[in-house]
Amino acid sequence: MARSAVDETSDSGAFMRTASTFRNFISQDPSSQFPAESGRYHLYISYACPWASRCLAYLKIKGLDKAISFTSVKPIWERTKESDEHMGWVFPTSATEEPGAEPDPLNGAKNIRQLYELASTNYSGKYTVPVLWDKKLKTIVSNESSEIIRMFNTEFNDIAQNAALDLYPPQLQAQINETNEWIYNAINNGVYRCGFARKQGPYEEAVKELYEGLDRCEEILGKQRYICGNTLTEADIRLFVTIIRFDEVYAVHFKCNKKLLREFPNLFNYTKDIYQVPGMSSTVNMEHIKRHYYGSHPSINPFGIIPLGPNIDFSSPHDRERFSV
Ligand SMILES: N[C@@H](CCC(=O)N[C@@H](CS)C(=O)NCC(=O)O)C(=O)O
């Protein structure tokens, strides 16, 4: 049966995310199956989705948006097939239907599900974004954002406009990996564990871990500009995509309201700092973000009402320049 993330709960009522399926790598090596070539790959995203947004962030800050095209789907899930009840990401039917979203320019697919069906005849996983598509072989290279961002960081450096930016430098890799791990569990996936829990116990456990993670970030960011030191790294981009959504969505929709992002001075200023990295603000479409979450999970928000606040201005001044870079 076609499933989505809202169905992924264990008997204990805890949210359990399943692993991605397409795990190929693009390589600098021209003889590889998926060589890094300008114009060959396409990134399907939703502006609403934090995992897809981290890939789009890389596209922008590495200067790859001329070499790799991208399309965003509409923010609110719709039925993807008449013969079953699956709800998922769909493309608009015209370029004007939904600002920010566009019809599929490559395959004329109506929805993301159809891309998975083109790439594999027996796929049984979720129809998630991001999808990194190979126009030449007409298939999905990868649907795992943590791996797509690694490819974007290094493999396209011959064509990237900002090739010198290394967000995963060898001397910081161990620290970045370790940081990613606790931030993923407590924060990136943590907010989903809060929001998709179906019993009080797993919800409370997730909230406890989430706020321990946020407190830990707050403390680290009291001593240095970025989460792994005084240079921007992959770990910052991965943290950013979650915390930019925090007060607008997760605090309300996922019941992460013990404390708001705005009540963590270091984390809040840090979020503005990352938002103001050239290229980053174009990856944040708060309208899509809010309409998606509040409108696509009827079991959590049955009437789809979108809260009007708080409308944070992330382009306002921050205090992070006090740390040397
Ligand atoms: N492991 C994936 C997770 C992607 C993911 O969960 N995407 C969500 C949107 S935020 C999705 O497309 N969900 C569709 C569904 O649950 O059916 C990644 O990081 O790339």
The ligand as a Gaussian input file, in Angstrom:
#p B3LYP/6-31G(d) Opt

LIG

0 1
 N       15.603000      10.634000       3.930000
 C       14.981000      11.556000       3.118000
 C       13.723000      12.087000       3.781000
 C       12.947000      12.973000       2.861000
 C       11.524000      13.207000       3.372000
 O       11.102000      12.626000       4.384000
 N       10.780000      14.057000       2.666000
 C        9.392000      14.299000       3.020000
 C        9.042000      15.758000       2.961000
 S        9.687000      16.718000       4.267000
 C        8.490000      13.647000       2.002000
 O        8.692000      13.804000       0.812000
 N        7.477000      12.938000       2.459000
 C        6.526000      12.320000       1.605000
 C        5.778000      11.265000       2.340000
 O        5.985000      11.112000       3.552000
 O        4.990000      10.590000       1.710000
 C       15.974000      12.637000       2.826000
 O       16.557000      13.204000       3.756000
 O       16.213000      12.888000       1.654000

